[in-house]
């Protein structure tokens, strides 16, 4: 739930007049050689001009080219009305599906330095924290410190966690991250969006039927989050999303599925995009996870079909390689999706 600007001010202690004067003096000293020496420090936008939708701190991977991680999440969230501040857990030239890639990996200390810089300027008011790919235990431990820090400033912070660990039976992060997610991260998340393999890793429960998937959701609710979405469950020839919303702690959750048609192609960044869309639409429909999921799935499917059509238009066989989503070209589907995929509620 969003907080009014007056409430934000109460939660976020503004600098005293003495602190403002000290900062103004530093600002003037730094600018003494220019004509702008009379300028005052810039306002704290999250307080002076708060977004009517929300402000997201998104900690995920980044690629210079291609749409995965923050490149797949920031633009859609902005189209849905959010201010988004991205932090790059890794910065690579391209995603790792290419023959080679180069880049840098942020460590936990470097992440915390960024948070300290924001805090020093009273820039740490956020309505949402979003996390995706994280490659080390030390970085994940620092993310927990970040979540705690943000909640100390805004107790109503919503933490949406995509526990990116692996897919199709394979881990692509160190094994020790699984227990850190299970024991430390999941309990503080508001919404959890694992894929089928990740949900199995977190619960130790094999998902080989719809009922098993629903039980896995119940187990994850028991760890902490009120909203759980298993974004892709493959059972035989069927593919679907499983959602579960526990509105009252200790009470049975409302659970549903959305059947998704299989597309004969492999896309990168779909999980990152899905989680961002779930965050965005859940903010608009906080009590209707099924409706938010309908918007998310419908948007994703429209974007994937557009991607297929565009690749085919230049003579490329979409089934021959992994495809980058045509995200910019799908912006109208992101802003105003046609809901073509409906949720089916379990009784």
N, C-alpha and C positions, 0 to 999 in steps of 0.2 A: 504494500500500500504506500502511495506517495505521501510525502509530508509537506504541508504548506510551508511557504517561505518563512513565516514567523516562527514556526516550530523548528525549522532548520537552524535559525539563528539561536534559538534556545539550546539546541543540542550541540552546536558548534560555537565554542567560546571565541568571540571576536577579540582581536588585540585591544589592549588598553590604549588610552590616549598617549601614554608615555611610549608604549611600543610603536604606535603609529609615528610619533615624532622621531623616534630613533631610526625607524626604517626610512622616513622621509629624508632625514639628514644623509643617510647612506646613499639613497637614490640621488640626491642633489650633488653629493661629493663625486659620485661616479659620472655624473653628467655635467660637471662644472665647465668642461671645455667646449660644450655645445650650447646651442641656443635653446635647448629643451630643458635647461636646468631647473625650471620652475615646475616641471611636471610632477604630479603626485604618483605614488605607486598605483599600479593597476588594481581595479576592484577584484574581489573574489567572486568570480562569475557564478559559481555554484550557489552562492548566497545572494549576491546582488541581482543576478538575472537567472534564477533557477529554471531548469528545463521543466516544461509542463508535463513531460513524460517521465524523465529520469536521467540519471547520469551513471554510466557503466564504466568500471575499471575492468578491462579485459586483458588477462594474462595468458597469452597463447604463443604459438609459433608464428613466424613471419617468413614469407618467401618474397624475393624481389619480383619474380614473375610467377604467375599462377595464383590460384585461389584455394588456399588451405589456411587453417588457423585463423589468425586475426584478419587476413586478407579475405576470408570467407565470411567473417562475422561482423566486422566493423561497418561496412557499407550497408548491409541490410538493416542493422540496428539504427543507423542514422536515417535511413529512409522511413523507418517506423517512428521517428521522432526523438530518439535518444541522443544525448551527447555521449560520446564514447572516447575514453582515453586508453589507448593500447600500450601494453608493455610486451616486448618480444622475449619470450623464453629462449628462443633460438632465432637466429637470422640467417637464412640460407639463400643461395642464389636461385634455387628452384626446389621443388619437392623431391623427396628421395626416390621416387619412382623412375627418375631419369638415370642414365648410365653413370653420371657423376654429379656431385654438387659440392659447393664450398660455402663457408660462412663461419659464424661465431655462435657460441653457446653462452648464455648469461648464467652466472652462478648466483647462489643465494645472497652473498654479500652485496653483489652489484644490484640485485633486486631491492634489497633493503635500503641501499643508498638512494635509489630513486624515491622510495617511500619517505625517507627522511627529508629529501629535498622538497617534496610536496608538503610534508607536515610543517616544515620550517616556514612555509608561506601560507599556512592555513588552507591548503588546497586538497584536503583529504575527505571532503564530504561526498559520499556516493550513495546512491539508492540501490545499486546492484554491483556485485562482484561476479565476474564470469571467468572460469578457468578451463583451459583445454590441455594441449600436450605439454607435459613437464617430464624432463628426462632424468632427473636425479633426486635422491632422497633429500639432500641438503636444500635444494630449491623448493621441493614440496613442503618441507618443514618451515621454510621462510614464508611460503604462501599462507600457511596456517597462522603465522604471526601477523601477516597482512590482514587476514580475515578478522582476527581478534582486534587489531588496531581500528579497522573501519567500523566494526560494531561498537567499539567504545565511543565513537563519534556519532554514529547513527545506529541505535539499537534495532531499528526496523530494516536494516540492510538485508537484501535477499541475495543469497549466495547460490548461483547456478553452477554446478560442477559437472563437467563432462570428463569422466575418469579415463582419459585416453591411455590405454595400456596395450591393446592388441586387437586382433580380429582373425576370424577364420582359423581358430585353434592355435594361434601363435602370439606370444608376447613380443612387443618391440620396445619394451622398457625393462630395466633391471627387475628381477623377480621380487626384490625387497620392497619395491614400490607398492605391490599389491597389499601387503599388510599395513603399510602406512595409510593408504587410501581407506582400507576397511576399518582400521582402529582409530584413526585420527581425523581424516578428512570427511568421510561420509557422515559421521555424527554431527558435524557443524554445517552441513549443506542444507539449503532450503529445497532445492530441486536437484535430482540426480538423473543424468541422461546416458547411461551406459548402452553399448550394443549387447547383443546376446552373449558373446564370449566374455566381455567384461563383467556382466551381471553374474555369470557363472563363477568367475574368478573371485568376485567379492563375496558371494554367498556360499561357495563350495557346493552349490546345488545345480545339478545338470538340468538344463531346460530342453526337454525332449517332447514336450506337449504344451498345450495352452495352459492347462491347470498348473503345470510345473512353473511356467513363466509367471503366473499370478502369485504362486507361492514365493517365488524369488522376490517379487515386488514386496510381499508382506515381510519377508526377512529384512529387506533394505529399509522399510519403514521402521522396523524395530531398532535399527541402528541410529535413526534420527530424522531423515528428510521426510517432509509431509507429501512431497510430490516426487514420483518416480516414473520415468518414461524409458522403457527399453526400446530404443529407436528402430531396431531392425531384428526381427526374430524370423529365422529361416526354419521351417518345418516341412520337409518334403518339397513339394512344388509351391508351397505357400510362403508368402512374405508379408509380415504385418508389424505394426507398431503396437506395443502394449503400454497402456497408461494406468496409473493408480494414484488416487488422491485421497489421502487420509486427512479429512477435515477436522476430526476430533481425535486427539491422542488416545489410544487404547480402544477406539471404535473401528469396526471394519471399514476399509477404504472403498471408495467408488472406483470401479475398475472397468476398463473398456479396451477395445481393439479397433484398429483401422487397417483394413486389408489394402495392401499396396501391390500394384501390378509390377512384375519383374520386367526390367528393361535389359536386353541383351548387350550390355556395355558396362565398363567399369569407370567410375568417376572418382576424382579426388575431391576432398573437402566437403562431402555430403554430410558427414556427421557434425562438422563444425558449423555448417550452415543450419542444419536442423536444430541444434541446440540454441543458436542465436535466435532463430525464429520462435522457438518455444519460450525463450525468455521474453521476447517482444510481445507476443500475443497473450502470454500468461499475465503480463503486466496489465493488459487491457481487460482480460477476463480472469481475474485472480481466483474466482470460485468455480470456474468452468474449465478444468484442464482438458476435458474432451473437446470443447469448442476451440481452445487454443491449439490443440494438436491437429484438428481438422484444417485450420488455416496453415499451420506449418507444413503438413504433408502435402496439401494442395499446392502451396507455393513451390515446394521442392520439386514435385512432379512436373509442374509447368516449366520450371527452369531446366530440368533434365531433358524434357522433350525438345525444348528450344535448342539446347546444346546439340542433341542428335541431328536435328534438322540442319543446323549451321555447319556441322562437320561434313554431313553428306553433301551439302551444296557445293563444297570445294573438292568433292571426289574422294573424301577420306572414309575408310571403313571404320565406323565407330567401335566395332567389336575387336579391332586389332590392337588396341592400346588403351592406356588410361586417358581420360578426357578431363580437361579443365572446364569447370562450369562457366557458361556464358552469363556471368553474374550481372554485369552492367547492362547487357541487352535484356535482362529479365526484370528490370527495376519496376515496371508497372505491375508485374505479377507479385512482386514483393509488397508494394504499397497497397494494392487492392486486389488480392487474389480471389478467383472464383473458386468457391468451395465445392470441389468435385469428389471429395473423399470424406465419407461420413463415419463417425464413431458408432460402434455397436457396443452397448452396455451389457456387462455381465450381471445377471440377476443373482 
